[in-house]
Amino acid sequence: SQQGEEDPQALSIQEGENATMNCSYKTSINNLQWYRQNSGRGLVHLILIRSNEREKHSGRLRVTLDTSKKSSSLLITASRAADTASYFCATDAPSGTYKYIFGTGTRLKVLA
Amino acid sequence: DVKVTQSSRYLVKRTGEKVFLECVQDMDHENMFWYRQDPGLGLRLIYFSYDVKMKEKGDIPEGYSVSREKKERFSLILESASTNQTSMYLCASSFGGFGIYNEQFFGPGTRLTVL
């Protein structure tokens, strides 16, 4: 079963606009991560937010975490064509093992 | 920089063949993972290993086995390939333990086609 579910499944915006993606999960977590995947390639880690953090920034990325709603959002500001990719959230498994559970991803397309 | 390499980017095999997918990482990571990625299903964990010779089943281990004889190398084995194992296979590694060091580093993926 999926722990993280991203929303929307696909998003198309103009260059310069902001893109927001959401992730919902089912059980309590220690931390949540966001990854990017360019077409046909491996995933690249973007940012990790711990359960006791509410917001985190990295360059043009802003991640929020609401543990009461079991949800997180990833905001990409001033998007660029190079941001075109799929974005995945990953949460640590409920059993607290070393593994993470990935959602199905949001496909972002930034039009030049 | 951490580097995770996979033995092949593209692979075509026939039904019934035994298939080996190799993954090597150079960061002395304790944990290594094998995922498969299919459209609409996201990444699903096949197996992971938290130490040499140690392994645990993930969510979809059926039809697969793994081997970790050395810390840097984690192999995925399809004992008898079937067409429903056509997929993108991704290897990843991470530091062990809990806390902030669980970022996973991914290889470029192997796109396997079973005919």
Interface residues (C-beta under 8 A of the other chain):
Chain A: Q2 N30 N31 Q33 Y35 G40 R41 G42 L43 V44 H45 L48 R50 F88 A90 D92 G96 T97 Y98 K99 Y100 I101 F102 G103 T104 G105
Chain B: V4 N31 F33 Y35 G40 L41 G42 L43 L45 F48 Y50 E56 G58 M88 L90 A92 S94 G96 F98 I100 N102 E103 Q104 F105 F106 G107 P108 G109 R111
